Amino acid sequence: MCTHRRTFPGRPANVRDARHWALRLLANDLRADDAALIVTELAGNATRHTASGDQGGTFHVALDLTARALTISVTDSGTAKTTPHIDRPTTDDPHGRGLAIVTALADHLEVRGDEAGHTVIARLLQRQTVASTTC
C-alpha cells in the first residue's frame, strides 16, 4: 500500500489545491477525475460545516492506493453541528448534494468520528491505471 497525506488550510482556495494535489498524484489512474471530485466535495464540506473553515482551521486528506482500490479520507477539525449525512435538497436549493455525489461515485462510504472531528472515507474499487504508478 502507498499512502499520501497532506494537511491544507481550511480556506475555500485550498479545496481547489487539494483537488489539484489529488489529480497530480493520480495522473495515471483511470478514476482520477472521480477521486478529485470526491476530494473536492469532502474538503468543501469540511471547510463549510466544521471548524476547519474557521480562522486557523485545517482539513486533512489521505489517499491510500493498493492494486485493487483507492481509498480517500478527509478529516475535519470538528465542532460540526451534525454528523455528515446525505441531504434531500429541493430543486431550488443551491447546496446539499455533495455527499450524495460522493456516494454515487464511491463503491463504499463510511463516516467515523464525533464532535471532535469526522473522517469521511470513500473507497473506489477495481482501481486501474493507464501506466505504472509509483509511490
ABEGO torsion letter per residue (X at the ends): XBBBBBBBBABAAAAAAAAAAAAAAAAABAAAAAAAAAAAAAAAAAAAABAAABBGBBBBBBBBBBAABBBBBBBBAEGBABBBBBBBBBAABABGAAAAAAAAABABBBBBEBAAEBBBBBBBBGBBBABBBBX
